[in-house]
Amino acid sequence: MNTISYFEIQSAHPENAVNFYREIFGWRFMKDENIPIPYWRIETDGIRGGLLQRPAQTPPLACGTNAYVCSIEVVDIDTLAEKIESLGGQIALPKFAVPGVCWHAYFVDPDGNTFGLFQPDPEAR
């Protein structure tokens, strides 16, 4: 636990991104209709991942890093969400169920970096 176990790619054109990464790396993509946003699960030969429609504009090219979002597997997402807020972080997307897999939420650290937390739970609904 408390290790980076999941990554996400945001794309303005998700179908194109699916094709790109499939061709480049041989990753396997499965569209998941049970998640409340358009979402594709990614299977690699290592870390798990996901791909989604970009929810906001990307920063201009000369503004710094535009990168994948990493998610940390945790034991108790609710307790850590409170701690994140108490230390100056913000909730970017409240906790939601990935049915039958986990609870997931997104946060912004005090420096503006986005990261995710997920708590495995096969009963998540």
C-alpha positions in Angstrom: 0.0 0.0 0.0 0.9 3.7 -0.3 2.7 3.0 -3.6 2.0 4.3 -7.0 -0.1 1.5 -8.6 -2.1 3.2 -11.3 -1.6 5.8 -14.0 -4.0 7.8 -16.1 -3.7 9.5 -19.5 -6.0 12.4 -20.3 -6.7 13.1 -23.9 -8.7 15.6 -26.0 -9.3 12.7 -28.5 -9.4 9.5 -26.4 -10.1 7.1 -29.4 -7.0 8.4 -31.1 -4.9 8.0 -27.9 -6.2 4.4 -27.5 -5.0 3.6 -31.0 -1.7 5.4 -30.5 -0.7 3.6 -27.3 -2.0 0.3 -28.5 0.2 0.5 -31.6 3.2 1.9 -29.8 3.3 -0.4 -26.7 0.8 -3.1 -27.3 -1.3 -2.0 -24.4 -4.8 -3.5 -24.1 -7.8 -1.1 -23.7 -11.3 -2.0 -22.5 -14.0 0.8 -22.4 -15.7 0.7 -19.1 -19.4 1.7 -19.3 -19.8 1.5 -15.5 -17.7 4.5 -14.7 -19.6 7.9 -14.6 -17.2 9.4 -17.3 -16.0 8.0 -20.7 -13.2 5.8 -19.5 -10.9 3.0 -20.9 -9.0 0.6 -18.6 -5.5 -0.1 -19.7 -3.7 -3.3 -19.1 0.1 -3.3 -19.6 2.6 -6.0 -18.7 3.2 -4.1 -15.5 1.3 -1.2 -13.8 -2.4 -0.8 -14.5 -3.8 2.4 -16.0 -6.7 4.3 -17.5 -7.5 6.7 -20.2 -10.2 9.4 -20.1 -11.5 12.5 -22.0 -9.5 15.5 -20.8 -11.7 17.4 -18.4 -9.9 20.7 -18.8 -7.6 22.6 -21.2 -3.9 21.6 -21.2 -1.4 24.3 -20.2 0.4 26.0 -23.1 3.5 24.1 -24.2 6.0 26.5 -22.6 4.3 26.3 -19.1 5.8 23.2 -17.7 4.9 19.5 -17.3 1.7 18.1 -18.8 1.9 14.5 -17.6 0.1 11.4 -16.7 -1.8 11.4 -13.4 -0.5 8.7 -10.9 -2.8 7.2 -8.3 -1.7 5.8 -5.0 -3.3 2.6 -3.6 -4.3 3.3 0.0 -6.1 1.5 2.9 -8.5 4.3 3.9 -9.3 6.9 1.2 -11.7 8.9 3.5 -9.2 9.4 6.3 -6.5 10.5 3.8 -8.9 12.9 2.0 -9.4 14.7 5.3 -5.7 14.8 6.0 -5.0 16.1 2.5 -7.4 19.0 3.0 -6.0 19.7 6.5 -2.5 20.0 5.0 -3.6 22.5 2.3 -4.6 20.1 -0.5 -7.9 20.2 -2.3 -10.4 17.7 -3.6 -10.4 17.8 -7.4 -13.0 15.0 -7.9 -14.8 13.5 -4.9 -14.7 9.8 -4.2 -16.6 7.7 -6.7 -17.0 3.9 -7.2 -15.3 2.0 -9.9 -17.9 -0.8 -9.6 -16.5 -4.1 -8.3 -12.9 -2.7 -8.2 -12.3 0.3 -5.9 -13.1 3.7 -4.6 -11.2 6.5 -6.4 -10.8 10.2 -5.9 -8.6 13.0 -7.2 -6.8 15.7 -5.3 -4.6 18.8 -6.0 -1.6 19.3 -3.7 -0.7 22.7 -2.4 1.6 23.3 -5.4 -1.2 22.5 -8.0 -0.2 19.0 -8.9 -3.0 16.5 -9.5 -2.9 13.0 -8.0 -5.3 10.2 -7.3 -6.0 7.8 -4.5 -7.8 4.5 -4.8 -8.9 2.0 -2.2 -9.5 -1.5 -3.5 -13.0 -2.8 -2.7 -14.7 -5.5 -4.7 -18.0 -4.3 -3.1 -17.7 -0.7 -4.4 -20.9 0.4 -6.1 
